[in-house]
């Protein structure tokens, strides 16, 4: 097991990337990504941090799309209200919060699963994004 320049194992640092993305958000993972991409030479470590960042971006996009739904419904309700109509459905708010909490729980579970996989030294890359990361890191190795 290789060590990083900080002195901890690459696998533990990879797990730390996923946990830090889950708990800290964008600022800590971007700082860690900057350090790893600039100072560390390990391709595996670069894969871990880029996968953690990609997962964080994907979940942020999902939450944003889900967050737009109540606004769309409110817009339709206001538009129908112009013609003295009513288009409100109180159940939609409940469904919105249930979906939002389900996404947050799924996010926490996936980040923790990927963190454990990284600590164990298994490949922890997302299916589509992992291929793109592998392709670009191979190009970096060849240069």
Secondary structure, DSSP 8 states (H G I E B T S, - for coil): --B-TTSSBHHHHHHHHHHHHHHH-HHHHHHHHHHHHHH---HHHHHHHHHHHHHHHHHHHHHHHHHHHHHHHHHHHHHHHTTT-----HHHHHHHHHHHHHHHHHHHHHHHHHHHHHHHT-----HHHHHHHHHHHHHHHH-
